[in-house]
Amino acid sequence: MTTASVQPSAETSERYEAITLKNWRSIPQVQALPSDLHRDIEVVGRVLPFKSNRFVVDQLIDWDNVPEDPIYRLTFPQRDMIAPENYARIERLLDAGAATDEITAAANEIRLTLNPHPAGQMEHNVPQLNGKPLPGMQHKYRETVLFFPSQGQTCHAYCSFCFRWPQFVGMDGLKFAMREADQLKAYVEAHPEISDVLFTGGDPLIMKTRVLRAYIEPLIEPDVAPNLRTVRIGSKAPSYWPQRFISDNDADELLELLERVVQSGRQLALMAHFNHAVELEPAVTQEAIQRLRSIGVQIRTQTPLLGHINDDADVLARMWRRQAQLGCIPYYLFVARDTGAKRYFELPLERCWELFRDGYKQVSGVARTVRGPSMSATPGKVQVLGVAEAAGERVFVLRMLQGRNPDWVGRPFFAKYDPKATWLDELTPAFGESEFFYDAELRELLAGTGSPWSNGKTAGDMDATVPLLGREMEAANA
């Protein structure tokens, strides 16, 4: 490997220690919190996934500012993340000393009301190989296929907003995972329209390097999948556990594997999740970024807009400037997904646009690579371009950044202004139109099942006819 060996400092060499419902009371900083915050962790943590770690607790959270601290809210359960009646239900069971099975059953009932897989992602976009479905893969957009390695279906810490939260709460029927690396290779080779494979989860970098290698190496062998140009890895590790790239016992092996991807002629893109500027401050995080960049890894950054965490234009601008300074590429600013704890995080679309614009205008051109605010919705990734007056009507101006039909990409369209709208399905067409430009076609496409690219469909086929398209599996990074 070209990178010089790093001698870990005390900060980088600490041992990973997860914090969950089983041990959170033993953490000194948490012990010092008032009892009402303890109760919130206990109650909400029974419904939504809760996992932090000692690095997050010791390095990222300002405990003098709890409960307002943004990273505390990002990783520790908050009372208002679930409805008051649901909170009361779980609290009564805990107070009554109910059996674990009874509490879990109640929690599962509540979870099913939280839109656990928005826009039908369990039913659609699953590709097929030789007539058999590949449930650990998703192929929504023509060029990009998502792969969910079964060993990567957890994270170093859980984000309280995560739209993939059902994968972390033991609801096995709502997981996406797959072991068959050979099937991934075969599927990519069978579909020349694919240029990008996105390893996602969970967090693929929770896996040991030897496991990750078994998935990646077959894709970069000589004369294999010449259509594959980019290997992407979606990860929060640079923020939640940067030691993964520096002092873990297989950190050097990991960088050697990533460098092999680059040396094969493909691009290795780390789709890094940073939700607040404070996550970029630790020296170990900056060291991890530098080490990745030194071997040719491209780091693209993204976050949703989150009430109580980063709904501040100055915070966004500071984060984007720091990312650009460190050599990262600001990539996406999303709208919080309509699932899980959205009631806590959601912001009106107009407010999302204002925050984006006010942050965007504070940064130089090198940070204006960020796109947003973007909704990963049923038809595709829909960007809110702004609010305007047109034909005597106040409207939202929208466009597709990605589409189930690639021909939809880049097309502007208009929705009636609604100051309360927080998601695409709350908007209606402007100017007296009965539906958006894509709706009629989308209804036809949604009548199909499986991946839009199953049954031998290729990019050439798409140019001639639109294949059957399924509903959405958000590739927050695709």
C-alpha positions in Angstrom: 0.0 0.0 0.0 1.3 3.5 -0.8 0.2 5.1 2.5 2.7 5.2 5.2 1.9 3.1 8.3 0.2 5.2 11.0 1.3 5.0 14.6 -2.0 5.3 16.5 -2.4 8.0 19.1 -4.3 7.4 22.3 -7.3 8.9 20.6 -7.1 6.6 17.6 -6.2 3.4 19.4 -9.1 3.1 21.8 -11.1 -0.2 21.6 -14.6 -0.1 20.0 -17.3 -0.3 22.6 -21.0 -0.2 21.7 -23.6 1.5 23.9 -27.1 -0.1 23.8 -30.1 -0.6 26.0 -28.1 -3.3 27.7 -25.3 -1.1 29.1 -26.2 2.6 28.6 -26.7 3.1 32.4 -23.1 2.3 33.0 -21.8 5.3 31.0 -20.7 8.1 33.4 -22.0 10.9 31.1 -25.4 9.3 30.9 -25.5 8.6 34.6 -25.3 12.3 35.2 -28.4 13.0 33.2 -31.8 13.8 34.8 -34.2 10.9 35.4 -36.7 12.1 32.7 -34.0 11.7 30.0 -33.2 8.2 31.4 -36.9 7.3 31.0 -36.9 8.6 27.4 -34.0 6.4 26.5 -35.6 3.4 28.1 -39.1 3.9 26.5 -38.2 5.2 23.0 -35.3 2.8 22.7 -37.8 -0.1 23.0 -39.4 1.0 19.7 -36.7 2.7 17.6 -33.2 1.3 17.3 -30.6 2.6 19.8 -26.9 2.1 19.5 -24.1 4.6 20.2 -20.4 4.0 21.1 -17.7 5.4 23.3 -16.1 7.5 20.6 -19.4 9.2 19.9 -20.0 9.7 23.6 -16.5 10.9 24.4 -15.6 12.9 21.3 -18.7 14.1 19.5 -21.3 14.9 22.2 -21.1 18.1 24.3 -22.6 16.8 27.5 -22.9 20.3 28.9 -25.4 21.0 26.1 -27.5 17.9 26.5 -30.3 17.4 25.6 -30.0 20.2 23.0 -26.7 18.8 21.7 -27.1 17.8 18.0 -25.1 14.6 18.2 -26.9 13.5 21.4 -30.2 13.9 19.5 -28.6 12.1 16.5 -27.7 9.0 18.5 -29.8 8.9 21.7 -33.6 8.4 21.7 -35.8 11.5 22.3 -39.3 11.5 23.8 -40.9 13.2 20.8 -39.6 10.7 18.3 -42.8 8.7 18.9 -46.4 9.8 19.4 -47.4 10.5 23.0 -49.9 7.6 23.1 -47.2 5.2 21.9 -44.8 6.5 24.5 -47.4 6.1 27.2 -48.2 2.5 26.1 -44.6 1.3 26.3 -44.1 3.2 29.6 -47.1 1.5 31.2 -45.7 -1.9 30.2 -42.3 -1.1 31.6 -43.9 0.2 34.9 -46.0 -2.9 35.2 -43.0 -5.2 34.7 -44.4 -6.7 31.6 -42.5 -9.6 30.0 -40.0 -8.9 27.2 -42.2 -10.7 24.7 -45.2 -8.5 25.5 -43.2 -5.3 25.2 -41.7 -6.4 21.9 -45.1 -7.3 20.6 -46.4 -3.8 21.5 -43.3 -2.2 20.0 -43.8 -4.1 16.8 -47.4 -2.9 16.5 -46.2 0.7 16.9 -43.3 0.1 14.4 -45.8 -1.0 11.7 -47.5 2.4 12.0 -44.3 4.2 11.3 -44.2 3.4 7.6 -41.2 1.0 8.1 -40.5 0.7 4.3 -41.8 3.8 2.5 -43.1 3.6 -1.1 -43.3 -0.2 -1.2 -39.6 -0.9 -1.1 -40.1 -4.5 0.0 -42.3 -5.3 -2.9 -40.5 -3.8 -5.8 -37.0 -3.2 -7.4 -35.8 -6.7 -6.5 -33.9 -7.8 -9.5 -33.9 -11.4 -10.9 -31.1 -13.6 -12.1 -32.1 -16.6 -14.2 -35.7 -16.1 -13.2 -35.0 -16.1 -9.5 -35.3 -12.9 -7.3 -32.3 -11.5 -5.6 -33.8 -10.1 -2.4 -30.5 -8.7 -1.1 -30.2 -6.4 -4.1 -32.1 -3.4 -5.4 -32.0 -2.0 -8.9 -34.0 1.1 -9.2 -32.0 3.5 -11.3 -30.5 2.2 -14.6 -26.8 2.7 -13.9 -26.7 1.7 -10.2 -27.4 -1.5 -8.3 -27.5 -1.7 -4.5 -26.1 -4.6 -2.7 -26.9 -5.4 1.0 -24.3 -7.8 2.4 -25.9 -9.8 5.2 -22.9 -9.3 7.5 -23.2 -5.5 7.1 -26.7 -5.0 8.5 -25.6 -3.0 11.5 -23.6 0.1 12.1 -21.0 1.5 14.6 -23.8 3.6 15.9 -27.4 4.2 14.8 -28.7 7.5 13.5 -32.1 8.3 15.1 -33.5 9.4 11.7 -32.4 6.4 9.7 -34.9 5.3 7.1 -33.5 1.7 7.3 -34.3 1.4 11.0 -36.5 -1.7 10.6 -33.3 -3.6 9.8 -32.0 -2.9 13.2 -34.9 -3.8 15.5 -35.2 -7.6 14.8 -38.0 -7.4 12.2 -36.4 -10.0 10.0 -39.1 -9.8 7.4 -38.2 -6.2 6.8 -34.4 -6.7 6.2 -32.4 -6.5 3.0 -29.5 -8.8 3.0 -27.7 -11.2 0.7 -24.6 -13.4 1.0 -24.1 -14.5 -2.6 -21.2 -12.5 -4.0 -21.1 -14.7 -7.1 -24.7 -13.7 -7.9 -23.8 -10.0 -7.6 -20.9 -10.5 -10.1 -23.1 -12.5 -12.4 -25.9 -9.9 -12.3 -23.5 -7.0 -13.0 -22.0 -8.9 -16.0 -25.5 -9.7 -17.3 -26.5 -6.0 -17.2 -24.2 -3.8 -19.2 -26.2 -0.8 -18.3 -24.8 -1.0 -14.7 -21.8 1.2 -14.2 -22.0 1.5 -10.4 -22.4 -1.0 -7.5 -23.3 0.5 -4.2 -22.5 -1.5 -1.1 -25.0 -0.4 1.5 -26.6 -1.7 4.7 -26.4 -1.0 7.6 -22.8 0.0 7.1 -20.7 -2.3 5.0 -17.6 -1.1 6.9 -18.8 -2.8 10.0 -17.6 -6.0 8.4 -14.1 -7.3 8.8 -11.9 -6.7 5.7 -11.7 -10.4 4.9 -15.5 -10.5 4.6 -15.7 -7.3 2.5 -13.0 -8.6 0.3 -15.1 -11.6 -0.6 -17.7 -9.3 -2.1 -15.4 -6.8 -3.8 -12.6 -8.8 -5.2 -14.7 -10.8 -7.7 -15.9 -7.5 -9.2 -12.4 -6.2 -10.0 -10.7 -9.2 -11.4 -9.2 -8.7 -14.9 -11.7 -9.1 -17.7 -14.7 -9.2 -15.2 -17.6 -6.8 -15.6 -15.9 -4.2 -17.9 -19.1 -2.1 -17.6 -18.4 -1.6 -13.9 -16.7 1.8 -13.5 -17.4 2.7 -9.8 -17.6 0.8 -6.6 -19.4 2.8 -4.0 -19.6 2.2 -0.2 -22.1 4.0 1.9 -20.7 4.5 5.4 -20.9 6.5 8.5 -17.6 5.1 9.8 -15.6 8.3 9.1 -17.8 10.0 11.7 -18.8 7.3 14.1 -15.7 5.2 14.1 -12.8 6.7 12.1 -10.5 4.2 13.7 -11.8 1.8 11.2 -9.3 3.3 8.7 -6.4 3.9 11.1 -6.0 1.6 14.1 -8.5 -1.3 13.9 -6.5 -4.5 13.6 -7.3 -4.8 9.9 -7.3 -1.1 9.0 -4.3 -1.5 6.8 -5.9 -4.5 5.1 -9.0 -2.4 4.4 -7.0 0.4 2.8 -5.1 -2.1 0.7 -8.4 -3.5 -0.5 -9.8 -0.1 -1.4 -6.5 0.8 -3.1 -6.8 -2.4 -5.2 -10.2 -1.1 -6.5 -8.5 2.1 -7.6 -5.6 0.3 -9.2 -8.0 -1.9 -11.2 -9.1 1.3 -13.0 -12.4 1.7 -11.2 -13.3 4.6 -9.0 -13.8 3.9 -5.3 -16.3 6.3 -4.0 -17.0 6.4 -0.2 -20.4 7.9 0.3 -19.8 9.4 3.7 -22.6 10.4 6.0 -21.9 13.6 7.9 -25.0 15.2 9.5 -23.4 18.1 11.4 -20.2 20.2 11.2 -19.1 19.0 14.6 -18.5 15.5 13.2 -15.6 16.8 11.2 -13.7 18.3 14.1 -11.9 15.3 15.7 -8.3 15.0 14.6 -8.8 11.2 14.1 -11.6 11.9 11.6 -9.4 14.3 9.6 -6.6 11.7 9.7 -9.0 9.0 8.4 -10.1 11.3 5.5 -6.5 12.1 4.6 -5.5 8.4 4.7 -8.4 7.5 2.4 -7.6 10.3 -0.1 -3.9 9.4 -0.2 -4.8 6.0 -1.9 -7.2 7.6 -4.4 -10.5 7.1 -2.7 -13.1 9.8 -3.6 -15.2 10.9 -0.6 -18.6 12.3 -1.3 -20.7 13.6 1.6 -24.4 13.7 2.2 -27.1 14.3 4.9 -30.8 14.8 5.2 -32.0 18.1 6.6 -33.1 17.3 10.2 -35.1 19.4 12.6 -33.3 19.7 16.0 -30.0 18.7 14.5 -28.8 20.6 11.4 -31.8 22.9 10.5 -29.4 25.9 10.5 -28.0 27.4 7.3 -24.8 28.5 9.1 -24.2 24.9 10.3 -24.8 23.6 6.8 -22.4 26.1 5.3 -19.7 25.5 7.9 -20.0 21.7 7.3 -19.8 22.1 3.5 -16.8 24.4 3.7 -14.9 22.1 6.1 -15.7 19.1 3.9 -14.3 20.9 0.8 -11.3 22.0 2.7 -10.6 18.4 3.7 -10.9 17.3 0.1 -14.4 15.8 0.3 -17.1 16.5 -2.2 -20.4 17.8 -0.8 -22.9 15.7 -2.7 -26.5 15.5 -1.5 -28.8 17.4 0.9 -31.9 15.2 1.4 -35.3 15.8 2.8 -36.0 13.6 5.8 -37.7 10.4 4.7 -41.4 9.8 5.6 -40.7 6.9 8.0 -39.7 6.2 11.6 -39.2 9.3 13.7 -40.0 11.7 10.9 -42.5 13.5 13.2 -39.4 14.7 15.1 -37.2 15.6 12.2 -39.5 16.7 9.4 -39.4 20.3 8.0 -41.7 22.0 5.5 -40.4 21.8 2.0 -40.2 25.6 1.7 -38.1 25.7 4.9 -35.8 23.0 3.4 -35.3 25.1 0.3 -34.6 28.3 2.4 -32.1 26.5 4.5 -30.4 25.0 1.4 -30.3 28.3 -0.4 -29.1 30.3 2.7 -26.3 27.8 3.3 -25.4 27.4 -0.4 -24.9 31.1 -1.0 -22.3 31.2 1.9 -19.9 28.8 0.2 -17.6 29.1 -2.7 -17.9 27.2 -6.0 -15.8 24.2 -4.8 -18.6 23.4 -2.2 -21.5 24.1 -4.5 -21.3 20.5 -5.8 -24.0 19.7 -3.2 -27.5 19.1 -4.7 -30.7 19.6 -2.8 -33.0 19.6 -1.1 -33.9 16.3 -2.7 -36.7 13.9 -1.9 -36.0 10.2 -2.7 -39.6 9.5 -3.6 -41.5 7.0 -5.7 -40.8 8.4 -9.2 -37.2 9.3 -8.3 -35.1 11.9 -6.7 -37.0 15.2 -6.8 -35.2 18.4 -6.1 -37.0 21.5 -4.8 -35.6 24.3 -6.9 -37.6 27.0 -5.1 -40.9 28.9 -4.7 -41.9 31.2 -7.4 -44.8 33.2 -8.9 -45.9 31.9 -12.3 -49.1 32.5 -14.3 -50.5 34.3 -11.3 -50.0 31.3 -9.0 -47.5 30.7 -6.2 -45.8 27.4 -7.0 -43.0 25.0 -6.0 -40.5 24.6 -8.9 -39.3 21.0 -8.9 -37.1 18.8 -11.1 -35.9 15.2 -11.2 -32.3 14.5 -10.3 -32.9 10.8 -10.8 -35.9 9.0 -12.3 -37.3 5.6 -12.8 -37.4 6.5 -16.4 -34.1 8.2 -17.2 -36.0 10.5 -19.7 -37.6 12.2 -16.7 -34.2 13.4 -15.4 -33.7 17.2 -15.5 -37.3 18.0 -16.5 -38.8 20.9 -14.4 -42.3 20.7 -13.2 -44.6 22.7 -10.9 -46.7 22.0 -7.8 -49.2 24.2 -6.0 -47.6 26.1 -3.1 -48.3 24.5 0.2 -46.5 25.9 3.2 -47.2 22.8 5.3 -46.1 20.2 2.7 -43.1 18.0 3.9 -43.1 15.4 1.1 -43.9 14.9 -2.6 -47.1 13.0 -2.0 -48.5 16.1 -0.2 -48.1 18.2 -3.3 -50.6 18.7 -6.1 -50.0 19.9 -9.7 -50.1 23.6 -10.4 -51.9 25.5 -13.1 -55.1 23.4 -13.0 -53.3 20.2 -14.2 -54.8 17.0 -12.9 -51.5 15.2 -12.5 -47.7 15.6 -12.8 -46.1 14.9 -16.1 -44.9 11.4 -15.0 -48.0 10.2 -13.2 -49.8 8.4 -16.1 -46.6 6.6 -17.1 -45.7 5.8 -13.5 -49.1 4.1 -12.9 -48.4 1.8 -15.8 -44.9 1.1 -14.6 -46.0 0.4 -11.1 -48.4 -2.3 -12.3 -45.2 -4.4 -12.9 -43.3 -6.2 -10.2 -39.6 -6.8 -9.6 -36.7 -4.7 -10.8 -37.1 -2.4 -13.7 -34.1 -4.0 -15.2 -35.1 -7.7 -14.8 -35.8 -10.1 -17.6 -32.8 -9.1 -19.6 -33.6 -5.4 -19.9 -30.6 -3.3 -20.9 -29.9 0.4 -21.5 -30.6 -0.2 -25.2 -34.0 -1.6 -24.4 -34.7 1.5 -22.3 -34.0 3.7 -25.2 -36.7 2.0 -27.2 -39.3 1.1 -24.6 -39.7 1.8 -20.9 -39.4 -1.5 -18.9 -41.7 -2.4 -16.1 -40.6 -0.4 -13.1 -41.3 -1.1 -9.5 -41.6 1.3 -6.6 -39.0 2.8 -4.6 -36.1 1.4 -2.6 -34.3 4.5 -1.5 -30.6 4.4 -2.4 -29.8 7.3 -0.2 -26.6 7.4 -2.1 -27.6 6.2 -5.5 
